[in-house]
Amino acid sequence: MFTPFPIPLLERIAGQAIPIRTGYFAFPAASMVSSKTSKMPTSSLSSSEFRKALGHFTTGVTVVTVERESGKIHGMTANSFTSVSLDPMLVLVCIDHRANMHSLLQKKKQFGVSVLKQNQQAVSEYFAKREHNAETEQRLGIHFRRAPSGASVIDGTLLQMSCKVIASHAAGDHTIFIGEVEDAELHEGEPLLYFRGEYRKIARHS
């Protein structure tokens, strides 16, 4: 038995009205249990098992970017990104305390978010590394541009947003940065997905 649950899609971006549709998703009734269910006892759950468990949640892939100094951009691949609020328009990204991005966000208070397309796996892998260089960026075809509100984003991606940090909250070994969206630009294409430690693509069935 499945119960339809209405999900309202994004209503507006940067203050401009956008036509919306309501999607309906079916969720199984709570009494249904899959025969393939496996349990991880929380009392002895290790960090690696926890990471594996979270890998069962499919996410998109983003690159968070900050201008560390004039004309020099630092980027970091992040799938711990989500929307928070429509009014005001807020998003969040979770950053490891050890990441270079952590101190940059605390200092600069502005960042860009670029949602990657399905053919940009190499871009994701590049920004997942700590060391970056202009030669590799040129080879991969990575080009930055400045959004109207001033944040640097990656050109040619599925979605580019400019955000300003309005709050931050320490949570374990990460900090949750809340960003207010100042502007956004959408483009055609399919998203790059991440599931169970591997990159995936949306499959189209005829």
Salt bridges, closest charged atoms under 4 A:
GLU67 OE2 - ARG146 NH2 3.11
GLU69 OE1 - LYS72 NZ 3.86
ASP87 OD1 - ARG12 NH2 3.50
ASP96 OD2 - ARG98 NH2 2.90
ASP155 OD1 - ARG145 NE 3.73
ASP173 OD1 - HIS174 ND1 2.72
GLU185 OE1 - ARG145 NH2 3.12
GLU185 OE2 - HIS187 NE2 2.96
GLU190 OE2 - ARG204 NH2 2.46
GLU198 OE1 - ARG200 NH2 3.43
